[in-house]
Amino acid sequence: MAVHWSGLSPELLLALDRGRGAEPLRSQLENRLREAIRSGRLRAGERLPSSRELARELGTSRGLVQECYGQLQAEGYLSSRVGSATTVAARASTPTLLAGPAGRPRPTGPPGARLLADFRSGVPDLAGFPRGDWMWAQREACRTVPNDALDYGDPRGSPVLREVLAAYLRRVRAAAADPEQMVICTGFAQGLGLALRALVRAGIRRVALEDPGYDDAAQVAAWAGVEVIHVPVDTDGIDVGRLAATRAQVVVLSPAHQWPTGVVLAAARRHALAAWAASADAIIIEDDYDAEFRYDREPVGALQGLAPDRVIALGTVSKSLAPALRLGWLLCPPALVSAIAEEKESGDRGSPVLDQLALARLIESGRFDRHLRRARGTYARRREALVAALAQHAPQVRLTGLAAGFHAVAHLPGAAEEESVVTAARARSVGLYGMSPYRSTGAVRPPQLVLGFGNLTERTIVAGIAAVGDLLQGG
């Protein structure tokens, strides 16, 4: 798609050689423009500078530019109408850089764009993003930001956002939150990378991950240069005894709503985990990714509140608002704040200040809480639609992990083959996703699916399950 440049005349970088014996300027200009169109620098429909402006920029006569434009128009490269700007012709050569590997066009559109229903997990209700409230918060941030806040500033992030977030986490997550111990980041991946790199500098070499668990966490750990150990998760959460046997120095886990099984770390294990960290001089990295969305039991406080000197609490707005905002935070033990802030500063000098101030204003104004209340209602209805649809169309399938968030685990009958179900469902235009990619061994037994319902309407959920109900039961 062509970009439609606004303004009097878009700039265009073209170098001309005026040395002795050089090619005539008109030929040079024609060749430079042809090459710009053929290579994809200028796309079909893009506007060129006016002949007057391009002549001024190049230091040539306007007549020379007009002659070049006329020649390229005759050759089919440019298009021009009386009273309109000169543009690249729609049938000009297609640039090769638009093709993917082996000359194939890149896929377009979001994942699942052509599916009847796509049960991809980890995606919130994108249509429910509070656009009006976010626009208001951005305007407020721009209107009230002091001039000195537009400088590079503290690599830990805006003091305003850190103050607001600390108060929010104390109030909602029972965290021991101090704004001086917070570092703003762009999301889970960056936050985990910052923490692990700082810990590597402190001598950490072995990290434990939950199994099943995040596949991207293992990748981030590999980039940080640490050894990864996988520790199994059961119905009470991570097995602390087996964790201790690994001699890991760090563990990454999601205790409030384990990803992807949905189990909650039992109270006894929370205390055992804190005791392990203290005795082993270890660090816990807590991913608090969707704790705002709980349905059928009391809220679970952050593990960080139990052992603030041993836990790095990592949170984002990717699930509560939208992944595209790229805003998150680390609540760090006092001994690690400086090291993590140094990693942040060396990586990107800090996250965008105006977005941080907008988020602070959104939370402080109460609009964030109001949005969360609406979202909880939306996800609760979609959760109920999923439960009802499976009860009707696949009664042999058992669901777990539904106490929070917007995904569930579907336990398929023993005869079902996970990969076969996923493949057959795709043939019926339904996106299903197996548990096996999240297991360290890739095992496909027992057969399970991770069903995301956050970005699907109730009607779509029902239609999708109806289309694959027989497959889910091994039919």
C-alpha positions, 0 to 999 in steps of 0.5 A, spaced: 500 500 500 502 506 498 503 512 503 500 518 501 504 523 503 501 530 506 504 537 505 506 541 499 512 536 496 515 530 499 522 530 499 526 525 495 534 523 496 537 523 489 544 524 488 547 527 481 554 527 479 556 534 476 564 532 475 567 533 468 565 527 463 559 525 467 553 523 464 548 529 462 544 531 468 537 529 464 540 522 463 542 521 470 535 524 473 531 519 469 536 513 471 535 515 478 528 515 478 527 509 474 532 505 479 528 508 485 521 505 482 524 498 480 528 497 487 521 499 491 524 505 494 518 509 490 512 504 490 506 505 486 501 510 487 506 514 491 507 522 490 513 525 487 516 532 489 513 537 484 518 539 479 519 546 482 521 543 489 525 537 486 529 542 481 530 547 487 533 541 491 537 538 485 540 545 483 537 544 476 532 548 472 525 546 473 524 545 465 529 539 466 525 536 471 519 537 467 522 533 461 524 527 465 517 527 468 514 527 461 519 521 459 518 517 465 510 518 464 511 516 456 515 510 459 509 508 464 513 509 470 509 515 472 502 518 472 500 525 472 493 529 471 492 536 470 491 539 477 494 533 480 501 531 483 505 526 479 505 519 482 508 512 481 504 509 476 500 503 478 503 498 473 510 500 474 515 494 476 513 491 482 519 491 487 523 484 488 523 486 496 516 485 497 517 477 496 519 473 501 523 467 501 524 464 494 520 469 491 513 468 494 509 474 497 509 475 504 503 473 508 498 478 509 493 480 515 493 477 522 494 470 524 487 467 523 484 472 518 481 467 514 479 462 519 471 461 522 474 461 529 482 462 531 483 459 539 489 462 539 491 464 546 495 470 549 491 475 545 486 479 549 479 482 546 483 487 541 476 490 540 475 492 547 481 496 547 479 503 550 481 507 545 477 513 547 480 513 554 487 512 551 486 518 547 484 522 553 490 520 557 495 521 551 492 528 550 492 529 558 500 527 558 502 532 552 498 537 555 501 537 562 508 534 561 513 539 563 519 540 558 524 537 562 521 530 562 522 530 555 529 529 556 532 522 556 531 522 564 532 516 568 533 509 565 528 506 570 522 510 567 518 516 568 518 517 576 510 519 575 508 512 572 513 508 577 509 512 583 502 510 580 504 503 578 507 502 585 501 504 589 496 500 584 500 494 585 500 495 593 493 496 592 491 491 587 496 485 588 498 486 595 505 487 593 511 491 597 512 496 591 517 502 592 517 506 586 525 507 587 525 499 585 521 499 579 524 499 572 519 500 566 520 496 560 517 494 553 514 488 555 515 480 558 521 479 553 525 485 554 523 485 562 526 478 562 532 479 558 534 485 562 533 481 569 537 475 566 543 479 563 543 483 570 543 476 574 549 473 569 553 479 571 552 477 578 554 470 577 548 466 575 549 461 570 543 456 571 535 458 570 529 453 572 523 454 567 516 451 569 514 445 564 510 446 561 511 453 560 513 459 556 517 457 549 519 464 549 522 464 556 527 459 554 529 463 548 530 469 552 534 465 557 538 462 551 540 469 549 542 471 556 547 465 556 544 461 561 543 454 562 536 452 562 533 447 567 525 444 566 522 443 572 515 439 572 508 443 574 503 439 577 496 441 580 499 445 585 504 448 581 511 448 580 514 442 584 519 445 589 522 439 591 525 438 584 526 445 583 531 445 589 534 438 586 536 442 580 541 447 584 538 452 579 540 459 582 534 463 578 526 460 577 521 463 572 514 462 574 507 464 573 504 463 580 497 466 580 495 463 573 500 458 571 502 459 563 499 455 560 496 450 565 492 455 568 493 452 575 495 456 581 501 455 586 498 452 592 499 456 599 504 451 602 508 451 595 508 459 595 512 458 602 516 453 600 518 457 594 520 463 598 524 458 603 528 455 598 530 462 595 532 464 602 536 458 603 539 457 596 541 465 595 536 464 589 532 469 585 524 468 583 522 472 577 514 472 577 510 473 571 504 476 573 501 476 566 493 476 567 492 476 575 487 482 574 482 477 571 479 472 576 472 469 576 470 463 581 475 464 587 478 470 591 484 474 588 491 471 589 496 476 591 503 477 588 508 472 590 513 478 591 509 481 597 511 474 601 519 475 599 520 482 596 528 481 597 528 475 593 522 476 587 523 480 581 515 481 579 514 482 572 508 485 569 505 488 563 499 491 560 499 486 554 493 482 557 490 488 561 490 493 555 493 491 548 500 488 546 501 493 541 502 498 547 509 495 549 509 497 556 511 493 562 515 493 569 519 490 573 519 491 581 526 489 583 529 487 590 533 493 592 540 489 591 538 488 583 535 495 581 541 499 579 544 493 575 537 492 571 537 499 570 544 499 567 541 494 562 535 498 560 540 504 559 545 500 555 539 497 551 535 503 549 536 509 554 529 508 556 521 507 554 517 512 551 515 517 556 509 520 553 506 513 553 508 512 560 505 518 562 499 516 559 498 510 562 499 513 569 494 518 567 489 512 565 490 508 572 490 514 576 484 517 573 480 510 575 479 509 567 483 503 567 479 500 573 473 501 569 476 498 563 478 492 567 471 491 570 468 491 563 473 486 560 472 481 566 465 481 564 466 480 557 471 474 558 466 471 563 461 471 558 466 468 553 468 463 558 461 461 559 460 460 552 466 456 551 464 451 557 457 451 554 459 449 547 463 444 549 458 441 554 453 441 548 458 439 542 464 435 545 461 433 552 467 428 553 472 434 553 474 436 560 476 443 561 481 446 567 485 452 568 478 457 567 479 460 574 482 466 571 485 469 564 482 468 558 485 461 556 483 454 558 486 447 557 482 442 554 483 435 556 482 430 550 479 423 550 485 418 551 484 416 543 485 422 540 491 425 537 493 432 539 496 433 532 491 430 528 486 434 531 489 440 530 490 439 523 483 436 521 481 443 525 485 447 520 482 444 514 475 446 517 477 453 518 478 453 526 485 454 529 486 449 535 493 449 538 496 443 542 499 443 549 506 439 546 509 445 544 510 448 551 513 441 554 520 441 554 520 434 551 515 436 546 511 430 548 504 429 545 501 425 551 496 426 554 493 430 548 491 437 550 489 443 547 490 450 549 484 454 548 484 462 547 477 465 548 479 472 549 479 475 542 473 471 540 466 473 541 461 468 544 458 467 537 464 465 534 466 461 540 460 457 539 460 456 531 468 454 532 466 449 537 460 446 533 465 445 527 470 441 531 466 438 536 466 431 533 474 431 532 475 433 540 472 427 542 476 423 537 471 422 532 
